[in-house]
Each structure stands twice: as C-alpha cells, then as structure tokens.
C-alpha cells in the first residue's frame, strides 16, 4: 500500500509541475495594418497586411498569442483610440500596443520608389 501511495504522489507531483509549466501565458503580439504611402494603393497594403497576419499565425502561433484583427479593432474602439490608416509613427503604435496590452507590435509602411 505504501508503494502505491508513493507512486500516486509521484504522479500527482509530476502532473502538478507540468500544469505549472504549460499554464504560463505566451507573450502577446499585436499587428497593425500596413500604412500606404506615396504610389501605393490600399489594396496593395491590405494584401501585405494579410501576408503579415498569415505569416505570424503560421510561424508564431506556438510562440505568441496573436491578437486577431477583429479583436484589435474592438479593443482599440473601446479605448476611443482614433484608429486611422495613418498610424505609422512609433508613438501611435506604442499607444495602440498599450491599449491592446500587447508585449510586441508589428507595424510598417509601404512606399514605391520614385
């Protein structure tokens, strides 16, 4: 009986420590829409934004908790964040990241060379 109790306690301790290790939250990743600059259409930036989101989900889903577009827009709207297509300054991205409680942010612009 003591042997059974020893094995049972060992298994329970193992399960408990595994639960602690796997219960740790992943860092959050927020992704802003790519901002169109001179010579670039909104369709081109929307396509690039989708590529960034898809790449983040494909390669980062096990490393980050990625905030999807709908949740991002909803959270920013709740904070009365003026979410425009011109959020390309570092200050704007940091402010959005704070509202999203995001650990990391991805943002960028697209401009054609002259």
N, C-alpha and C positions, 0 to 999 in steps of 0.2 A: 504494500500500500504506500509506504514511504517513497518507494521508487517511482510509482505512478504520480504522486504529488510533486516530486522533483521534476519529472518530465513535463507535467502540466504547467508548473510555474515557469520552467524554461521557455516553453512555447508561448505562454502569455507575455513574458518579458520581451521575447523576440517580436511578437505581433505589436506590442505597445511601442517599441522603438522604431519599427518600420512605419507605423502610423504617424509618428512624430516627424520622421524624415520626409515622408511623402505629403504631409499636410502643409509643408512650407509653401507659401504662395510664390508664384512666378512673378518676376518684375513685369510691370505693365508697359505696353508700347502703344503710343498714340501716333497716328499717321494723318497729317494734314493733306488737303488736296494740293496738287502741284499748281502753282500760280503761272498763268500765261503772261509772258512779256511780249515785247515788240516782235511782230512777224509770226506769232503762234496763235492758232485757233483754240477755242475752248474744247473742241473735240479732241485735239491732239493732247491737251493736258489731261482731259478726262481719261483717255486711253492710257497715258503714262501713270496716272494715279491708280488706275485699276491694276496695272502691271506691278506697281509697288505693293499694293494690298495683297495681290495674289502671291507674289514672291515672299512677302512677310509671313503669310499663312502657311505657305508650303515649307519654307525653310526655318521658320521661327516658332512654329506652333508648340513645340516642346520646350522652348526656352523662354518664351514671353506669353503673357496674356494680352492678346492683341485686341484693342478696342475697335469694334466694327464701326462703319460709317454712320449707321442709324443711331447707335448708342452715343457716338461722339457728338453728332448734331443735336441730339436730345439733351445731353448734359450741358453743352455749351449754351443752348437756348434757355435752359433752366437758370443759368447764371447770367442771363441777359448779355451774353457775350456777342458783340457785333461780329457775326461770322460772315465775312465777305470774302470774295475771291482774291483780295489783295493782302491776305495775312502772310506776308513773306518776310517780315522783319523778325529779328531774333526776339525782340520784346513781345511781339504778338504771339509767337509760337510758345514762348515760355509761359505767358499768361494763359493760353489755351491748355498747355500741359498741366498747369496748376489746377485749373478748373476740372480737368479730367483725372486728377490725382495720378498722373502718368509718371513713371520713372524715366522713360525715354520717349523722345519725339523724333519723327521723321518729317521733314518739310523741305520744299525746294521750289525752284522756279525753272522755267524753260523759255529760252530765247534763241532765236535764229541769228546766226552771224550775218553781218551785212556784207 
